[in-house]
Amino acid sequence: MPDTSRLPHALYRAAQVRALDRAAIEGYRIPGGELMERAGQATYALLREAWPQCRALTVLCGAGNNGGDGYVVARLAAAAGLQVRVLALKAPEDLHGDARDKAIAYRDAGGTIEPYQGLPARTELIVDALLGTGLEREVSGAWADAIRTANAHQAPILAVDIPSGLAADTGAVLGVAIEAAMTISFIGLKQGLFTGAGPGQCGRVHFSALQVPAAIYSQVIAAARRIDWASQGPGLTPRRRDAHKGDFGHVLVVGGSPGMSGAARLAGEAALRTGAGLVTLGTHPEHAPWLNLSRPELMCRGIDDDMVTEELLSRATVVAIGPGLGQADWGRRLWQAALEAARPLVVDADGLNLLAEAPQRRGDWVLTPHPGEAGRLLGIPASAVQQDRFAALDALRRRYGGVIVLKGAGTLVAGPSHRPTAVCSDGNPGMASGGTGDALTGIIAALVGQVPDLEEAASLGVCLHAAAADLAALDGERGLLASDLIEGLRATLNPGRPR
């Protein structure tokens, strides 16, 4: 679980970071070569901090500023007495500007630059300074070979600014990308580091502003914003001492067709643990009598006619529909009834699949698709969603309205407020198991009953869900269950309380 608590919250596209770079150079007369020197110094300092025992490293240098940063790292490491090999994918004499100057400075200091012909069998650390944030096409040829060889090597990789081959704007892998143990990013964090393939390729992310004046950031509006529980959690104020259950909403979970009762149960229990005042499961009569035996706080009603449906909907503050709903006649009737009820909706699973069949737009719902469901809602493959999650999110918002939560590594949240897209940096791979999405549905529904703004409730819910999973993962990511996550909700919501 990477610690992102010290990272900035503003996220940028590659072109925006270049604009920040220009603002520092042109507006504050900081030479580009000086910024490159600072980037190399910051990378070398992180290298020494993270791998203090390292005595031999290999620096893979490409063209442009990224390669120039690598030459600075190599020069500093050699001056400190480390054994350094620089392998160049582009000959130093073919470089231009500051990158060429840094290559010459390294060679003038006694360093040797070798053309890349494979990695040495023995090296303790690989520094990736091959390709920077301007990459827009798939990596090929010797560049792709260098990346694959580095990934297959036993030495850890430190990526400079961005793992080579990762798209800075989307978090997609362009053919092949470096799998870094650690990445240090400069001046502005790139949004692609935190979603899609980004978290898996970057390892632990570090940041250096390179001592640029803070005023330059007022010149560029961030494309996205990083959210986490540490920043979002304080938005939930303490409860009044005279509070009662009616103050915190009545969540109705609609779902649980035969054979799928667990999905509705998980959503309902997550809603309870997130502080909903009341939670009712409106579920199939086949299992309604026993679904709450081990959690009696859940109220269960078997739905077998329209009168029961109308009664339950009329009492609800918010309706969570989809977990285990199915697409048979029973589920379809309930879906239509929920659409006609004047209640905010949190829609997941089969609710999304039914929506994809007959798309409509409304402002009072939160849609929570994973990439496959998002693809069905947009009529495109899930792989296309993952190639540009930000574009998919925008398309979903335009087509369906309300608040969209695009789940996955680096879950995205966007709503009608026109605030920059939110990217959650909490969470871990242990969440990739059945039922965690149902838990998120219940969490968001509970928060809709406590927080008046749907977009705020969704952002809070996404971060709470991820933070509770991180707490559960302290016992290990592999084998983490949705019920483990739910168990961690109470401690996450009430930090500092004795356990």
KOLTI-460007 format. One line per 3 residues: number of its first residue (from 1); their letters; for each residue x, y, z of C-alpha. Coordinates in Angstrom, 1 decimal. Example, Ala and Ser with C-alpha at 12.3 -4.5 7.8 and 13.67 -1.06 7.14 Angstrom:
KOLTI-460007
1) AS) 12.3,-4.5,7.8  13.7,-1.1,7.1
END
This chain:
KOLTI-460007
1) MPD) 0.0,0.0,0.0  1.9,3.1,-1.2  1.9,6.0,1.2
4) TSR) 0.6,9.0,-0.8  -0.2,11.2,2.2  2.7,13.6,1.5
7) LPH) 1.9,14.1,-2.2  0.2,17.1,-3.6  -3.4,16.7,-4.5
10) ALY) -3.3,18.6,-7.9  -2.9,16.3,-10.9  -2.0,17.5,-14.4
13) RAA) -1.8,16.4,-18.0  1.6,16.3,-19.6  1.0,19.5,-21.6
16) QVR) 0.1,21.3,-18.4  3.3,20.2,-16.7  5.2,21.5,-19.7
19) ALD) 3.4,24.8,-19.3  4.4,24.9,-15.6  8.0,24.2,-16.7
22) RAA) 7.9,27.0,-19.2  6.5,29.4,-16.6  9.4,28.6,-14.3
25) IEG) 11.9,29.1,-17.1  10.4,32.1,-18.8  8.6,33.9,-15.9
28) YRI) 11.2,33.3,-13.2  14.4,33.0,-15.3  15.3,29.5,-14.0
31) PGG) 17.4,28.0,-16.8  16.2,24.6,-18.1  19.6,23.2,-17.3
34) ELM) 19.2,24.2,-13.7  15.8,22.5,-13.5  17.4,19.3,-15.0
37) ERA) 20.2,19.5,-12.4  17.7,19.7,-9.6  15.7,16.8,-11.0
40) GQA) 18.9,14.7,-11.1  19.8,15.8,-7.6  16.3,14.9,-6.3
43) TYA) 16.4,11.5,-7.9  19.9,10.8,-6.6  18.9,11.8,-3.1
46) LLR) 15.9,9.5,-3.2  18.1,6.7,-4.5  20.4,7.0,-1.5
49) EAW) 17.5,7.2,0.9  15.7,4.2,-0.5  18.7,2.0,-1.3
52) PQC) 21.4,3.1,1.1  23.4,-0.1,0.6  23.5,0.3,-3.2
55) RAL) 27.0,0.4,-4.6  26.5,-0.5,-8.3  23.8,0.9,-10.6
58) TVL) 22.9,1.0,-14.2  21.3,4.1,-15.8  19.3,3.7,-18.9
61) CGA) 19.4,7.0,-20.8  17.2,8.0,-23.7  16.7,11.3,-25.4
64) GNN) 15.3,14.6,-24.3  15.0,15.9,-20.7  14.4,12.4,-19.3
67) GGD) 17.8,11.2,-20.6  19.4,14.4,-19.4  18.1,13.8,-15.8
70) GYV) 19.6,10.3,-16.0  23.1,11.8,-16.9  22.9,14.0,-13.9
73) VAR) 22.1,11.0,-11.6  25.0,9.1,-13.1  27.4,12.0,-12.6
76) LAA) 26.4,12.4,-9.0  26.5,8.7,-8.2  30.0,8.3,-9.8
79) AAG) 31.2,11.4,-7.8  30.1,9.7,-4.6  32.1,6.6,-5.5
82) LQV) 29.4,4.3,-6.7  30.0,2.0,-9.7  28.0,3.4,-12.5
85) RVL) 27.2,2.1,-16.0  25.4,4.4,-18.4  23.7,2.6,-21.3
88) ALK) 22.4,5.0,-24.0  19.5,4.4,-26.4  20.4,7.5,-28.2
91) APE) 24.0,8.5,-28.9  25.2,11.5,-26.9  26.3,13.3,-30.0
94) DLH) 22.7,13.1,-31.3  21.2,14.8,-28.2  20.3,18.5,-28.1
97) GDA) 20.2,21.3,-25.7  20.3,20.7,-21.9  20.3,16.9,-22.3
100) RDK) 23.4,17.1,-24.5  25.1,19.4,-22.0  24.5,17.0,-19.1
103) AIA) 25.8,14.0,-21.1  29.0,16.0,-21.9  29.3,17.0,-18.2
106) YRD) 29.1,13.3,-17.2  31.7,12.3,-19.7  34.0,15.2,-18.8
109) AGG) 33.8,14.0,-15.2  35.3,10.7,-16.3  32.1,8.8,-17.0
112) TIE) 31.7,6.3,-19.8  28.7,6.1,-22.0  28.0,2.8,-23.7
115) PYQ) 25.4,2.1,-26.4  22.6,-0.1,-25.1  23.2,-3.8,-26.0
118) GLP) 21.5,-5.4,-23.0  21.7,-5.0,-19.3  24.7,-6.3,-17.2
121) ART) 23.9,-9.5,-15.3  25.0,-7.9,-12.0  23.6,-4.5,-11.0
124) ELI) 21.9,-3.5,-7.8  19.6,-0.9,-9.2  18.4,0.3,-12.5
127) VDA) 17.5,3.9,-13.1  14.9,4.4,-15.9  15.6,7.6,-17.7
130) LLG) 14.5,6.4,-21.2  11.2,8.1,-22.1  9.5,11.0,-20.5
133) TGL) 5.9,12.3,-20.5  5.7,13.3,-24.1  5.3,9.7,-25.3
136) ERE) 2.1,9.2,-27.4  2.7,6.1,-29.5  3.6,2.5,-28.7
139) VSG) 7.1,1.7,-27.7  9.0,-0.4,-30.2  12.4,-1.6,-31.3
142) AWA) 15.4,-1.3,-29.0  13.4,0.9,-26.6  10.9,-1.9,-26.1
145) DAI) 13.6,-4.4,-25.7  15.4,-2.3,-23.1  12.1,-2.0,-21.1
148) RTA) 11.4,-5.7,-21.2  14.9,-6.6,-20.2  14.8,-4.2,-17.3
151) NAH) 11.5,-5.6,-16.1  12.9,-9.2,-16.3  16.1,-8.2,-14.3
154) QAP) 16.2,-9.0,-10.6  17.3,-5.4,-9.7  14.6,-2.9,-8.6
157) ILA) 13.9,0.0,-10.9  13.7,3.7,-10.0  11.8,5.6,-12.7
160) VDI) 12.6,9.2,-13.4  9.5,11.4,-13.7  7.4,8.6,-15.1
163) PSG) 7.9,4.9,-15.9  9.0,4.7,-19.6  6.1,3.5,-21.7
166) LAA) 3.3,4.7,-19.4  1.0,7.4,-20.9  1.1,10.4,-18.6
169) DTG) -2.4,11.5,-19.4  -4.3,8.2,-19.3  -2.4,5.7,-17.2
172) AVL) -2.4,3.3,-20.1  0.6,1.2,-21.1  1.8,2.0,-24.6
175) GVA) 2.8,-1.4,-25.7  5.2,-2.1,-22.9  6.2,0.0,-19.8
178) IEA) 8.7,-0.1,-17.0  7.5,-1.8,-13.8  9.2,0.4,-11.3
181) AMT) 9.6,-0.1,-7.6  9.6,3.6,-7.1  8.9,6.7,-9.3
184) ISF) 9.9,10.3,-8.6  7.8,12.9,-10.5  8.7,16.5,-10.9
187) IGL) 7.0,20.0,-10.8  3.5,18.6,-11.3  2.1,15.1,-10.6
190) KQG) 0.8,13.5,-13.8  -2.7,12.1,-13.6  -1.8,8.9,-15.3
193) LFT) 0.4,7.9,-12.4  -2.7,7.2,-10.2  -5.2,5.3,-12.4
196) GAG) -5.4,2.4,-14.8  -2.1,0.7,-15.2  -0.3,3.7,-13.5
199) PGQ) -0.3,2.4,-9.9  1.0,-1.0,-10.9  3.8,0.5,-13.1
202) CGR) 4.9,3.3,-10.7  5.4,1.5,-7.4  5.8,4.0,-4.6
205) VHF) 5.4,7.6,-6.0  7.6,10.5,-4.7  7.4,14.1,-5.8
208) SAL) 9.8,17.0,-6.0  8.7,20.5,-7.1  12.3,21.3,-8.0
211) QVP) 12.1,24.5,-5.9  10.0,26.3,-8.5  8.1,29.3,-7.2
214) AAI) 4.6,28.4,-5.8  3.1,31.2,-7.9  3.5,29.3,-11.1
217) YSQ) 0.7,26.9,-10.1  -1.9,29.7,-10.2  -1.3,29.8,-14.0
220) VIA) -2.5,26.3,-14.8  -5.8,24.8,-13.6  -5.2,21.2,-12.6
223) AAR) -6.9,18.6,-14.8  -7.7,16.3,-11.9  -7.3,16.1,-8.2
226) RID) -6.1,13.3,-6.0  -8.3,12.3,-3.1  -7.7,10.0,-0.2
229) WAS) -9.3,9.3,3.2  -6.8,11.5,5.0  -8.1,14.6,3.1
232) QGP) -11.7,13.6,2.7  -12.5,12.0,6.1  -12.4,15.2,8.1
235) GLT) -15.5,16.3,6.0  -17.6,14.0,8.2  -18.2,16.1,11.3
238) PRR) -18.9,14.5,14.7  -22.5,13.6,15.5  -24.5,15.8,17.8
241) RDA) -25.1,14.3,21.2  -28.9,14.5,20.7  -28.8,12.7,17.3
244) HKG) -31.3,10.0,16.5  -31.5,7.4,13.7  -33.8,9.5,11.6
247) DFG) -31.0,12.0,11.2  -28.8,9.6,9.2  -31.1,8.3,6.5
250) HVL) -33.0,5.1,5.6  -31.2,3.0,3.0  -33.2,0.6,0.9
253) VVG) -31.0,-2.0,-0.8  -32.9,-3.6,-3.6  -31.4,-6.8,-4.9
256) GSP) -30.6,-10.4,-4.1  -32.3,-12.6,-6.6  -32.1,-16.4,-6.0
259) GMS) -28.5,-17.5,-5.7  -27.3,-13.9,-5.3  -28.5,-13.0,-1.8
262) GAA) -24.9,-12.4,-0.5  -24.5,-9.3,-2.7  -27.5,-7.5,-1.2
265) RLA) -26.5,-8.6,2.3  -23.0,-7.2,1.8  -24.3,-3.9,0.6
268) GEA) -26.8,-3.6,3.5  -24.2,-4.4,6.1  -21.7,-1.9,4.6
271) ALR) -24.5,0.7,4.8  -25.0,-0.1,8.5  -21.3,0.1,9.3
274) TGA) -21.1,3.4,7.4  -23.6,4.9,9.8  -26.9,4.7,8.1
277) GLV) -29.8,5.2,10.6  -31.8,2.4,9.1  -31.2,-0.2,6.4
280) TLG) -33.8,-2.4,4.8  -33.1,-5.2,2.3  -35.8,-5.5,-0.3
283) THP) -35.0,-8.9,-1.6  -36.4,-12.0,-3.1  -39.0,-13.8,-0.9
286) EHA) -37.0,-17.1,-1.3  -34.3,-16.0,1.2  -35.8,-13.0,3.0
289) PWL) -36.7,-14.9,6.2  -33.1,-15.9,7.0  -30.9,-13.2,5.3
292) NLS) -30.5,-11.2,8.5  -30.1,-14.0,11.0  -26.5,-13.2,11.7
295) RPE) -27.1,-9.4,11.4  -30.4,-8.7,13.0  -30.0,-4.9,12.7
298) LMC) -30.8,-5.4,9.0  -34.6,-5.3,8.2  -35.5,-7.7,5.5
301) RGI) -38.6,-7.8,3.4  -39.4,-10.2,0.6  -40.7,-8.3,-2.4
304) DDD) -43.4,-10.3,-4.2  -45.9,-7.6,-5.3  -46.1,-4.0,-6.3
307) MVT) -47.7,-2.9,-3.0  -44.7,-4.0,-1.0  -42.3,-2.4,-3.5
310) EEL) -44.2,1.0,-3.2  -44.3,0.8,0.6  -40.5,0.2,0.8
313) LSR) -39.7,2.9,-1.7  -41.9,5.4,0.1  -40.0,5.0,3.4
316) ATV) -36.5,5.1,1.9  -34.2,8.2,1.9  -32.0,6.6,-0.7
319) VAI) -32.2,3.4,-2.8  -29.2,1.2,-3.6  -30.2,-1.0,-6.5
322) GPG) -28.3,-3.6,-8.4  -26.4,-6.0,-6.1  -27.5,-9.5,-7.0
325) LGQ) -30.6,-8.0,-8.8  -30.5,-10.2,-11.8  -32.0,-9.5,-15.2
328) ADW) -35.0,-11.7,-15.0  -38.6,-10.4,-14.7  -38.3,-10.0,-10.9
331) GRR) -35.2,-7.8,-11.2  -36.6,-5.8,-14.1  -39.8,-5.0,-12.3
334) LWQ) -37.9,-3.6,-9.3  -35.5,-1.7,-11.6  -38.5,0.1,-13.2
337) AAL) -40.1,0.8,-9.9  -36.9,2.3,-8.5  -36.6,4.5,-11.6
340) EAA) -40.1,5.8,-11.1  -39.6,6.5,-7.4  -38.7,10.1,-6.4
343) RPL) -35.6,9.0,-4.5  -31.8,9.4,-5.0  -30.4,6.1,-6.5
346) VVD) -27.0,4.4,-6.2  -26.8,2.0,-9.1  -24.5,-0.9,-9.5
349) ADG) -24.2,-4.4,-11.1  -27.4,-5.5,-12.8  -28.9,-2.1,-12.4
352) LNL) -26.2,-0.8,-14.7  -26.7,-3.7,-17.1  -30.4,-2.9,-17.3
355) LAE) -29.6,0.8,-17.8  -27.3,-0.1,-20.7  -30.2,-1.7,-22.4
358) APQ) -32.3,1.4,-22.2  -30.1,4.4,-21.5  -31.6,7.5,-19.8
361) RRG) -30.2,10.6,-18.1  -31.0,12.0,-14.7  -29.3,14.1,-12.1
364) DWV) -30.1,12.4,-8.8  -28.2,9.1,-9.1  -24.7,7.8,-8.5
367) LTP) -23.6,5.2,-11.1  -20.7,2.9,-10.0  -19.5,0.9,-13.0
370) HPG) -16.4,-1.2,-13.2  -14.7,-1.1,-16.6  -16.8,-3.9,-18.1
373) EAG) -20.0,-2.3,-17.0  -18.7,1.1,-18.2  -18.0,-0.5,-21.6
376) RLL) -21.6,-1.8,-21.8  -23.0,1.6,-20.9  -20.9,3.2,-23.7
379) GIP) -21.1,0.4,-26.2  -17.3,-0.1,-26.3  -15.0,-2.8,-25.0
382) ASA) -13.7,-2.7,-21.5  -10.2,-2.5,-22.9  -11.1,0.8,-24.6
385) VQQ) -12.4,2.1,-21.3  -9.0,1.3,-19.7  -7.0,2.9,-22.5
388) DRF) -8.4,6.3,-21.4  -10.4,6.1,-18.2  -10.7,9.9,-18.0
391) AAL) -12.3,10.1,-21.5  -14.7,7.2,-20.6  -15.7,8.9,-17.4
394) DAL) -16.5,12.1,-19.3  -18.5,10.2,-21.8  -20.5,8.5,-19.1
397) RRR) -21.2,11.7,-17.4  -22.4,13.3,-20.6  -24.7,10.4,-21.5
400) YGG) -26.1,9.5,-18.1  -25.8,12.6,-15.9  -25.6,12.5,-12.1
403) VIV) -22.4,11.3,-10.5  -20.2,8.7,-12.1  -17.8,6.5,-10.1
406) LKG) -15.5,4.5,-12.5  -14.1,1.7,-10.3  -10.7,0.1,-10.6
409) AGT) -7.2,0.9,-9.6  -7.3,4.7,-9.1  -11.1,4.9,-9.0
412) LVA) -12.4,8.1,-10.7  -15.3,10.3,-9.5  -17.0,13.1,-11.4
415) GPS) -20.3,14.9,-11.1  -22.1,18.0,-12.1  -20.0,20.4,-10.0
418) HRP) -17.4,20.9,-12.8  -14.7,20.4,-10.2  -11.6,18.5,-11.6
421) TAV) -12.1,14.8,-11.8  -11.3,13.1,-8.5  -8.8,10.2,-8.5
424) CSD) -8.6,8.0,-5.4  -5.1,7.1,-4.4  -6.0,4.8,-1.5
427) GNP) -6.7,1.1,-2.0  -4.8,-2.1,-2.8  -5.0,-5.2,-5.1
430) GMA) -6.7,-7.2,-2.3  -9.9,-5.4,-3.3  -10.0,-7.4,-6.5
433) SGG) -12.4,-10.0,-5.1  -16.2,-10.6,-5.4  -18.4,-8.5,-3.1
436) TGD) -16.2,-5.4,-2.7  -18.3,-3.5,-5.3  -21.4,-4.4,-3.4
439) ALT) -19.8,-3.0,-0.2  -19.0,0.3,-2.1  -22.7,0.5,-3.1
442) GII) -23.8,0.3,0.5  -21.2,2.7,1.7  -22.1,5.4,-0.8
445) AAL) -25.8,4.9,-0.2  -25.3,5.4,3.5  -23.3,8.6,3.0
448) VGQ) -26.0,9.9,0.6  -28.3,9.8,3.7  -25.8,11.8,5.7
451) VPD) -24.2,14.2,3.3  -26.5,16.4,1.2  -24.3,16.5,-1.9
454) LEE) -24.2,13.4,-4.1  -20.8,14.1,-5.5  -19.4,14.7,-2.1
457) AAS) -21.0,11.5,-0.8  -19.6,9.5,-3.7  -16.1,10.9,-3.2
460) LGV) -16.2,10.2,0.6  -17.5,6.7,0.0  -14.8,5.8,-2.5
463) CLH) -12.1,6.9,-0.2  -13.6,5.3,2.9  -14.0,2.0,1.0
466) AAA) -10.4,2.1,-0.1  -9.0,3.1,3.3  -11.0,0.4,5.1
469) ADL) -9.5,-2.1,2.6  -6.0,-0.8,3.3  -6.7,-1.4,7.0
472) AAL) -7.9,-4.9,6.3  -4.9,-5.5,4.1  -2.5,-5.1,7.1
475) DGE) -3.3,-8.8,7.6  -2.4,-9.5,3.9  -3.8,-8.5,0.5
478) RGL) -4.2,-12.0,-0.8  -7.4,-13.5,0.5  -8.9,-10.2,1.6
481) LAS) -12.7,-10.5,1.6  -15.4,-7.9,1.2  -16.5,-8.7,4.7
484) DLI) -13.0,-7.9,6.0  -13.3,-4.5,4.4  -16.7,-4.0,6.0
487) EGL) -15.2,-4.9,9.4  -12.7,-2.2,8.9  -15.2,0.6,8.3
490) RAT) -16.0,1.4,11.9  -12.3,1.8,12.8  -11.7,3.9,9.7
493) LNP) -14.6,6.2,10.4  -13.7,6.6,14.1  -9.9,7.0,14.2
496) GRP) -8.1,7.0,17.5  -10.8,5.0,19.2  -9.6,2.0,21.2
499) R) -10.2,-1.3,19.4
END
